[in-house]
C-alpha cells in the first residue's frame, strides 16, 4: 500500500494583534461599554485573540492510501462539527457537516475530512460557499468518483439579532460526479447522511 501525504497550509494574511486589540477597544467604547472597568479591561485583547483563532485554520498533512481492495461503496463521515464566522455580521455560525465520497484509486484518512472542513470554515464565510469549497477541494485532491457535502448550521446573525429565529437551521448541499448525476447514488448519500424528510 502506498501512502501519500501532502502538507496543507493556508495562506495567512499579515496580522497585527496590537492593532486588532486597539480596534476592539475603540469598537467597545463606541458602543458605550466602559473598558476601564475591572470586568472589561482585558476584553479587547480577548476579542482579538478569539477572532484570530476563529479565522485561522490549522495546517495538516493530507494522507491518502491506495485503494488496494477496490472499495467502491460510499464512505461517509457524519456530524463533523463546524464553527465559522458569517462574513456579513462577523457572528458565528455553528453546526455539522456530512461528507461522503465514492473512492477512486485513493482513499482518504478519515480525520482529514474534519481537517478539510476546518480549512475552509476558519475564515469569514457564507455557508453556501463553504459547502462548495469543501466538495471542490476533495474532488481536486482525491479524484473520487463522486463527492457529497451537506452542511446544517445555526447562524447567530439570524437567531440572536434581526428576525431572531431561534432554533432555525440552514441546510446546504453540493454533489459532484456520480453523486450528482446518478439518482440512486445521490439518494443513498442523502439517506445515509440522514438528510431530508424524517
C-alpha positions as CSV (number, residue, x, y, z in Angstrom):
1,X,0.0,0.0,0.0
2,X,1.3,3.4,-1.0
3,X,0.8,6.2,1.5
4,X,0.8,9.7,0.2
5,X,1.0,12.7,2.5
6,X,0.8,16.3,1.3
7,X,1.3,19.2,3.7
8,X,-1.7,21.5,3.5
9,X,-1.1,25.1,4.7
10,X,-3.4,28.0,4.5
11,X,-2.5,31.4,3.1
12,X,-2.3,33.6,6.1
13,X,-2.7,37.3,5.7
14,X,-0.4,39.6,7.6
15,X,-1.8,40.1,11.1
16,X,-1.3,42.9,13.7
17,X,-2.6,41.7,17.1
18,X,-1.9,45.0,18.7
19,X,-3.9,46.9,16.1
20,X,-6.7,44.3,16.5
21,X,-6.8,44.9,20.2
22,X,-6.8,48.7,19.9
23,X,-9.6,48.4,17.3
24,X,-11.6,46.1,19.6
25,X,-11.2,48.7,22.4
26,X,-12.4,51.5,20.2
27,X,-15.3,49.4,19.0
28,X,-16.5,48.5,22.5
29,X,-16.0,52.1,23.7
30,X,-18.0,53.4,20.7
31,X,-20.8,51.1,21.7
32,X,-20.9,52.6,25.2
33,X,-19.0,50.0,27.2
34,X,-16.6,51.1,29.9
35,X,-13.4,49.1,29.1
36,X,-11.7,50.7,32.1
37,X,-13.9,48.5,34.4
38,X,-12.2,45.5,36.0
39,X,-14.5,43.1,34.2
40,X,-13.9,44.6,30.7
41,X,-10.3,45.7,31.0
42,X,-9.0,42.5,29.2
43,X,-11.9,42.1,26.8
44,X,-10.3,43.9,23.8
45,X,-7.3,41.5,24.0
46,X,-9.6,38.5,24.4
47,X,-11.7,39.6,21.5
48,X,-8.6,40.0,19.3
49,X,-7.4,36.5,20.2
50,X,-10.8,34.9,19.8
51,X,-11.3,36.2,16.3
52,X,-7.8,35.3,15.3
53,X,-8.5,31.7,16.5
54,X,-11.8,31.6,14.6
55,X,-10.2,32.9,11.5
56,X,-7.1,30.7,11.5
57,X,-7.2,27.0,10.3
58,X,-4.5,24.6,11.4
59,X,-2.1,23.2,8.9
60,X,-2.3,19.5,8.4
61,X,-0.9,16.6,6.3
62,X,-3.4,15.2,3.8
63,X,-2.9,11.5,4.0
64,X,-4.3,9.2,1.3
65,X,-3.8,5.5,0.6
66,X,-4.0,3.2,-2.4
67,X,-7.5,1.7,-2.7
68,X,-5.9,-1.8,-2.9
69,X,-9.1,-3.7,-2.3
70,X,-11.0,-1.7,-4.9
71,X,-13.6,-0.4,-2.4
72,X,-16.3,1.2,-4.5
73,X,-19.1,1.9,-2.0
74,X,-19.9,5.2,-0.2
75,X,-17.6,6.4,2.5
76,X,-19.4,8.8,4.8
77,X,-18.5,10.9,7.9
78,X,-21.5,12.3,9.6
79,X,-21.8,15.2,12.0
80,X,-18.4,16.7,11.7
81,X,-18.6,19.8,13.8
82,X,-18.4,23.2,12.1
83,X,-17.8,26.6,13.5
84,X,-17.3,29.6,11.3
85,X,-17.9,33.3,11.2
86,X,-20.6,34.9,9.0
87,X,-18.8,37.4,6.7
88,X,-21.8,39.8,6.8
89,X,-22.0,40.3,10.6
90,X,-18.9,38.6,11.9
91,X,-21.1,36.5,14.2
92,X,-20.5,32.7,14.5
93,X,-22.5,30.0,12.8
94,X,-22.2,26.5,14.1
95,X,-23.4,23.1,13.0
96,X,-22.3,19.9,11.4
97,X,-21.1,18.7,8.0
98,X,-21.9,15.3,6.5
99,X,-19.3,14.4,3.9
100,X,-19.3,11.4,1.6
101,X,-17.3,10.2,-1.3
102,X,-17.2,7.3,-3.7
103,X,-13.5,6.2,-3.8
104,X,-11.5,6.1,-7.0
105,X,-7.8,4.9,-6.9
106,X,-7.2,6.6,-3.5
107,X,-8.9,6.6,-0.1
108,X,-8.6,9.3,2.5
109,X,-7.5,9.2,6.1
110,X,-10.9,9.8,7.8
111,X,-9.7,12.5,10.2
112,X,-8.7,14.5,7.1
113,X,-12.4,15.1,6.3
114,X,-12.7,17.1,9.5
115,X,-9.4,18.9,8.7
116,X,-10.7,20.0,5.3
117,X,-13.9,21.3,7.0
118,X,-11.7,23.4,9.3
119,X,-9.5,24.6,6.4
120,X,-12.5,26.4,4.8
121,X,-14.6,27.1,7.9
122,X,-12.0,29.1,9.8
123,X,-12.4,32.3,7.8
124,X,-15.1,34.9,7.2
125,X,-17.6,32.7,5.3
126,X,-21.1,32.1,3.9
127,X,-22.5,28.6,4.2
128,X,-23.2,28.2,0.5
129,X,-19.6,28.9,-0.5
130,X,-18.2,26.8,2.4
131,X,-20.2,23.8,1.2
132,X,-18.9,24.1,-2.4
133,X,-15.3,24.8,-1.4
134,X,-15.2,21.6,0.7
135,X,-16.6,19.5,-2.2
136,X,-14.4,21.1,-4.9
137,X,-11.3,20.6,-2.7
138,X,-12.0,16.9,-2.2
139,X,-12.7,16.4,-5.8
140,X,-9.4,18.1,-6.8
141,X,-7.1,16.4,-4.2
142,X,-8.7,12.9,-4.0
143,X,-10.1,12.4,-7.5
144,X,-13.1,10.3,-6.3
145,X,-15.9,9.1,-8.5
146,X,-18.3,11.3,-6.5
147,X,-18.4,13.7,-3.6
148,X,-21.3,14.9,-1.5
149,X,-21.3,17.6,1.2
150,X,-24.3,18.6,3.3
151,X,-24.0,21.3,6.0
152,X,-26.6,22.1,8.6
153,X,-25.9,25.1,10.7
154,X,-27.4,27.7,13.0
155,X,-26.5,31.3,12.2
156,X,-26.2,33.7,15.2
157,X,-26.8,36.6,12.8
158,X,-30.3,35.1,12.3
159,X,-31.0,33.8,15.8
160,X,-29.6,36.4,18.1
161,X,-30.5,39.6,16.1
162,X,-32.8,40.7,13.3
163,X,-35.5,38.1,12.8
164,X,-34.4,36.2,16.0
165,X,-35.5,32.9,14.5
166,X,-34.1,30.9,17.4
167,X,-33.5,27.2,16.6
168,X,-33.7,27.6,12.8
169,X,-31.0,25.8,10.9
170,X,-29.9,26.3,7.3
171,X,-29.1,23.3,5.1
172,X,-26.8,23.5,2.0
173,X,-25.5,20.7,-0.2
174,X,-23.1,20.2,-3.1
175,X,-23.0,16.9,-5.1
176,X,-20.3,16.2,-7.6
177,X,-19.6,13.3,-10.0
178,X,-21.7,10.2,-9.6
179,X,-23.5,11.6,-6.5
180,X,-24.8,14.4,-8.7
181,X,-25.7,12.5,-11.8
182,X,-26.9,9.2,-10.5
183,X,-30.2,9.4,-8.7
184,X,-29.7,6.2,-6.8
185,X,-26.2,7.1,-5.5
186,X,-27.5,10.6,-4.6
187,X,-30.4,9.1,-2.7
188,X,-28.1,6.7,-0.9
189,X,-25.8,9.5,0.2
190,X,-28.7,11.7,1.4
191,X,-30.3,8.8,3.3
192,X,-27.0,7.8,4.9
193,X,-26.4,11.5,5.9
194,X,-30.0,11.5,7.4
195,X,-31.0,14.5,5.3
196,X,-34.5,15.0,4.1
197,X,-38.0,14.2,5.4
198,X,-37.9,12.3,8.7
